[in-house]
Amino acid sequence: MLVDLGPEEQGGPSGKKMEEALDLAGITANKNTVPFDTRSPFVASGIRLGTPSVTTRLMGTEEMKAIAKLIKKVRDNHEDETALAAVKEEVRSLTARFPLYPEIVV
């Protein structure tokens, strides 16, 4: 899925900033250009998200909604390292409930 973060003039994070902030929060995404992008492809105005890692874990609709809320928290607090660390803990809590290899007990 491609998410348009809006033009630079609106003051939101660039795709590059959002990619970095999401990474700090434990969520993987890639910066990506959007149609009619005014930013350089190296900075971009969007992010690209995929679902294979969550569907592999057998997450469903409710977890997807929770992930969307976490992504919004990151967008709203992309420069706040404390907030990003808090989101990372929420990500860890969610993923712990859906291990990649449930047959392996740690």
N, C-alpha and C positions, 0 to 999 in steps of 0.2 A: 504494500500500500504506500502511496506517495502522499506525504503531508506537506501542504504549503504553509510555511510559517509566516508568510506575509512579506511585503516589501520592507526594505531598510527604513523607509520613512516612517513606518508605523512603530519602530522602536523595539520590535521583538527580536529574539535571538536569530542569528544566521543558522543555516544548516550545520556549518562547522562547529559553532559554539554549542548548538543543541546536541550534536553527536558527542562532543567532549563531555558535556554535562551528563548526558544519559550514561555514558561509559562510567563516569564516577559514581553514578547511582546504581550500577550493575545491570543496565539495560543496553542491549546492543542495537544500534541503528547506524545508518550511513547517511552522510550528507548527500543531497541530490538536487540537481537543478529542477526547476518547475517550468511549465510553459511561460514564456515571456519574462523569464527571470532577469532582474536588473543587476543581480550580483554575479561576480565571477564564478565559474564552475569550481574553483578551488575554495570558495566560501559558500556559495549556493544559498538558496532561500527555502529549501525543503529538506526533509529527511525521508528515508525509505525504511519501512518496517516490514518484517515478514512474520509468518506464524509457525514455521516448521518447529522451532524450539519449544513452543508452548503446546502445539498439538501432539508432538512426540511425548510430552509429559502427561498427555491425556487431560489437559486443562480444557474447560468448557466456557460457555458464555459468561458466567459470573466472574470467572478469573480474567477473561478478556476485558470485562468492564473495569475490574480492579486495576489491571495493567494500564488501561487508558487513563484512569485517575492518577496513577503514579507518573505517567508521562506528562500529564498536565501540571502536576506538582513540580516536576523538573523544569518544564517550560516557565512556570511562574517564578521559580527560584533558581534559575540557571547560573547565577553568580554567587549563590550562598552555599558555601561548602558544608556548613552544618546541616542545612536542609537536605542537601544531596546525600549526606551520610545517613540521615534519618530515612530517606527513601530507600537507600541501599539495604538497610535493615529490614524494611518492609518487603523488599524484593527477596531477600534471603529467607524470610519467614514464609512467603508464598511458595517459593521454589522448594523449600524443605518438605512441604506437604505433597509435592509432586516430583519425587526423585526420578532421574533419568533411567536408573536401573533399579527398580523396586525390589527385584529378587536378591540384590546384594545388600545384606544388612551390615551396617558399619558399627 
